[in-house]
Amino acid sequence: MKRVLAVLLGVLLMPESSGFAQPAKSGPAFYVVLNSLTKNCTVVDKTPRTDTPNITVASDTIYKTRAEAEAAIKSLRPCNP
């Protein structure tokens, strides 16, 4: 029984050789958020928090570059009343 536990523990501690799927490393992510008080949209590089009262996500899209996100601000309806 000890041998089985040792082998299982060894497999779990070596994720490169284990059969478990590893999440893919992705590049940077940019989001467009809307400040509902000022009605201004901005680009952020961290996942927006949903518990902030006046900040909402203006689009469900995750952009790969800051330039893509800034270009999207011009066409998003909440950002251009």
C-alpha positions as CSV (number, residue, x, y, z in Angstrom):
1,M,0.0,0.0,0.0
2,K,2.9,2.4,0.8
3,R,4.4,1.7,-2.6
4,V,1.2,2.6,-4.4
5,L,0.8,5.8,-2.5
6,A,4.5,6.7,-3.2
7,V,4.0,6.1,-6.9
8,L,0.8,8.1,-7.0
9,L,2.3,11.0,-5.1
10,G,5.3,11.0,-7.5
11,V,3.0,11.2,-10.5
12,L,1.0,14.1,-9.0
13,L,4.2,16.1,-8.1
14,M,5.5,15.8,-11.7
15,P,2.9,17.6,-13.8
16,E,5.1,17.5,-17.0
17,S,5.0,13.7,-17.1
18,S,1.6,13.1,-15.7
19,G,-1.4,12.3,-17.8
20,F,-3.3,15.4,-16.5
21,A,-4.1,18.2,-18.9
22,Q,-2.3,21.4,-18.3
23,P,-3.9,24.8,-19.1
24,A,-2.4,26.4,-22.2
25,K,-0.3,29.5,-21.5
26,S,-1.9,32.4,-23.3
27,G,-0.6,35.8,-24.0
28,P,-1.8,39.1,-22.6
29,A,-5.5,39.8,-22.4
30,F,-7.1,43.2,-22.6
31,Y,-10.7,44.2,-21.7
32,V,-12.9,47.2,-22.3
33,V,-14.6,48.5,-19.1
34,L,-17.2,51.2,-18.7
35,N,-17.3,53.6,-15.7
36,S,-21.1,54.1,-15.4
37,L,-20.7,57.4,-13.5
38,T,-18.5,59.1,-16.1
39,K,-19.6,57.1,-19.1
40,N,-16.0,56.7,-20.1
41,C,-14.6,53.4,-21.5
42,T,-11.0,52.4,-20.8
43,V,-8.8,49.4,-21.7
44,V,-7.4,47.3,-18.8
45,D,-5.0,44.5,-18.9
46,K,-6.4,42.6,-15.8
47,T,-9.6,40.7,-15.5
48,P,-12.3,43.3,-14.4
49,R,-13.7,42.7,-11.0
50,T,-17.5,42.2,-10.9
51,D,-17.9,43.5,-7.4
52,T,-17.0,47.1,-8.2
53,P,-20.2,49.1,-8.1
54,N,-19.6,51.6,-11.0
55,I,-17.3,49.6,-13.3
56,T,-18.9,47.2,-15.8
57,V,-17.5,45.2,-18.7
58,A,-18.5,47.0,-21.9
59,S,-17.9,44.0,-24.1
60,D,-17.6,40.2,-23.5
61,T,-14.7,40.1,-26.0
62,I,-11.2,39.5,-24.7
63,Y,-8.7,41.3,-27.0
64,K,-5.2,40.1,-27.7
65,T,-3.6,43.5,-28.1
66,R,-4.2,46.9,-26.6
67,A,-4.6,48.4,-30.1
68,E,-7.5,46.0,-30.8
69,A,-9.2,47.0,-27.6
70,E,-8.8,50.7,-28.2
71,A,-10.1,50.3,-31.7
72,A,-13.2,48.5,-30.4
73,I,-14.0,51.3,-28.0
74,K,-15.0,53.4,-31.1
75,S,-17.5,50.9,-32.2
76,L,-19.0,49.7,-28.8
77,R,-22.4,51.1,-28.1
78,P,-22.0,51.6,-24.3
79,C,-18.9,53.6,-25.0
80,N,-20.5,55.9,-27.6
81,P,-23.9,57.1,-26.4
